[in-house]
Amino acid sequence: MSLQFLQVSKVRARVNENGKRVSTEFLLALDDLVRRKVDAACSVHNGGRKTLDASVLGFVSGRAGQ
C-alpha cells in the first residue's frame, strides 16, 4: 500500500472513534480522492494568486459560496 497524502493512523483512529473499521481499499480510494482534489485546486485560476485557500477547496468540492 503506497499512500501519498494520508496519515493512516489518524484516519484509523477517527474511524475507530465512530465504532467502525477501515479497509485498505478505503484508504487507497480516500488517498486518491485527496490527490485528485489537490490537482483540481492547482488548476483553478483563483485570480492569479499562487496561494490556495478555503474558497478554492470549496469550488473544487462543489461547495462554492457556502
ABEGO torsion letter per residue (X at the ends): XBBAABBAAAAAAAAAAAGBBBBAAAAAAAAAAAAAAAAAAAABAGGGBABBBAAAAAAAAGABGX
